[in-house]
Amino acid sequence: QVQFVESGGGLVQPGGSLRLSCTVPGNGFSGFIMGWFRQAPGKERELVARITPGGLTNYDDSVKGRFTISRDSFKNTLYLQMNSLKPEDTAIYYCNAVVGGKGFSSWGQGTQVIVSS
């Protein structure tokens, strides 16, 4: 069973920054589009950023210009740099392979991000 391991979340004030990391087991996902999803309380999980194996990126409008997704294939690690954070960014953040706009594999435990003053 594939298990992604997300880390880097925490409590941050509005306008602050966080960098999330996701360890991808093995190299079985090196050929996949990888993405960051988030799930806010009472809402469905949504895809906010994705990156192709070649490094092309795509963002949801709600995070465009503030978040940056990247991947280090040698370290099998996916990153999400989050700047200018807003309270509405509060959610549990997950990484996964992306197929058809949805998570492809089983979900990890996620990492909690809370944006509050």
C-alpha positions as CSV (number, residue, x, y, z in Angstrom):
1,Q,0.0,0.0,0.0
2,V,1.5,3.3,-1.1
3,Q,1.8,5.8,1.7
4,F,2.5,9.4,1.1
5,V,4.0,11.3,4.0
6,E,3.1,15.0,4.3
7,S,4.8,17.5,6.6
8,G,5.5,21.1,7.2
9,G,2.1,22.4,8.3
10,G,1.4,24.5,11.3
11,L,-0.2,27.7,12.7
12,V,0.7,30.8,10.9
13,Q,-0.6,34.4,10.8
14,P,-2.3,35.9,7.8
15,G,0.3,37.0,5.3
16,G,2.8,34.4,6.5
17,S,4.5,31.6,4.7
18,L,4.9,27.8,5.0
19,R,6.6,25.2,3.0
20,L,5.0,21.8,2.8
21,S,6.9,18.6,1.9
22,C,5.6,15.2,0.7
23,T,7.7,12.1,0.6
24,V,6.7,9.8,-2.2
25,P,7.7,6.2,-1.6
26,G,10.0,4.6,-4.1
27,N,10.0,6.0,-7.6
28,G,6.8,4.4,-8.9
29,F,5.2,7.9,-9.3
30,S,8.1,9.5,-11.2
31,G,6.0,9.4,-14.5
32,F,2.8,10.8,-12.9
33,I,1.4,14.2,-12.6
34,M,1.7,15.0,-8.9
35,G,-0.5,17.4,-7.0
36,W,-1.4,19.0,-3.7
37,F,-5.0,18.8,-2.5
38,R,-6.6,20.3,0.5
39,Q,-9.7,19.7,2.5
40,A,-11.2,22.5,4.7
41,P,-13.7,21.7,7.5
42,G,-17.1,20.8,6.0
43,K,-15.8,20.9,2.5
44,E,-14.8,18.4,-0.1
45,R,-11.1,17.8,-0.9
46,E,-10.0,20.0,-3.8
47,L,-6.9,20.0,-6.0
48,V,-5.0,23.3,-5.7
49,A,-1.7,22.7,-7.6
50,R,-0.3,20.1,-9.9
51,I,3.1,19.5,-11.6
52,T,4.0,17.2,-14.6
53,P,7.0,15.0,-14.6
54,G,8.6,17.7,-16.9
55,G,7.9,20.5,-14.4
56,L,4.9,22.2,-16.0
57,T,2.6,23.6,-13.3
58,N,-1.0,24.5,-12.9
59,Y,-2.8,26.2,-10.1
60,D,-6.4,26.7,-8.9
61,D,-7.3,30.4,-9.1
62,S,-7.6,30.6,-5.4
63,V,-3.9,30.1,-4.9
64,K,-2.4,31.4,-8.2
65,G,0.4,33.8,-7.6
66,R,0.8,32.8,-3.9
67,F,1.6,29.0,-4.0
68,T,4.4,27.3,-5.9
69,I,4.6,23.6,-6.4
70,S,7.9,21.8,-7.2
71,R,9.3,18.3,-7.2
72,D,12.7,16.8,-6.6
73,S,12.7,13.5,-8.5
74,F,16.1,12.5,-6.9
75,K,14.7,12.8,-3.4
76,N,11.2,11.6,-4.4
77,T,9.8,14.6,-2.7
78,L,7.1,17.1,-3.7
79,Y,6.9,20.6,-2.2
80,L,4.4,23.4,-1.9
81,Q,5.7,26.8,-1.0
82,M,2.8,28.9,0.3
83,N,3.1,32.6,0.6
84,S,0.7,35.4,1.5
85,L,-1.5,32.9,3.4
86,K,-5.1,33.7,4.1
87,P,-7.5,32.4,6.7
88,E,-9.4,30.6,3.8
89,D,-6.2,28.5,3.2
90,T,-6.9,26.8,6.5
91,A,-7.2,23.1,5.7
92,I,-5.5,19.7,5.8
93,Y,-3.2,19.4,2.9
94,Y,-2.5,16.1,1.1
95,C,-0.3,15.1,-1.8
96,N,-1.1,12.4,-4.4
97,A,-0.7,11.4,-8.0
98,V,-3.3,13.1,-10.1
99,V,-5.3,11.2,-12.7
100,G,-8.4,12.8,-14.2
101,G,-8.1,15.7,-11.7
102,K,-8.5,13.4,-8.7
103,G,-6.1,11.6,-6.4
104,F,-5.0,8.3,-7.8
105,S,-3.5,6.4,-4.9
106,S,-4.4,6.0,-1.3
107,W,-4.2,9.1,0.9
108,G,-1.6,9.8,3.6
109,Q,-2.5,11.5,6.9
110,G,-2.0,15.0,5.5
111,T,-0.6,18.0,7.3
112,Q,-2.7,20.6,9.0
113,V,-2.4,24.3,8.0
114,I,-4.1,26.9,10.2
115,V,-4.0,30.5,9.2
116,S,-5.2,32.7,12.0
117,S,-4.2,35.8,14.0
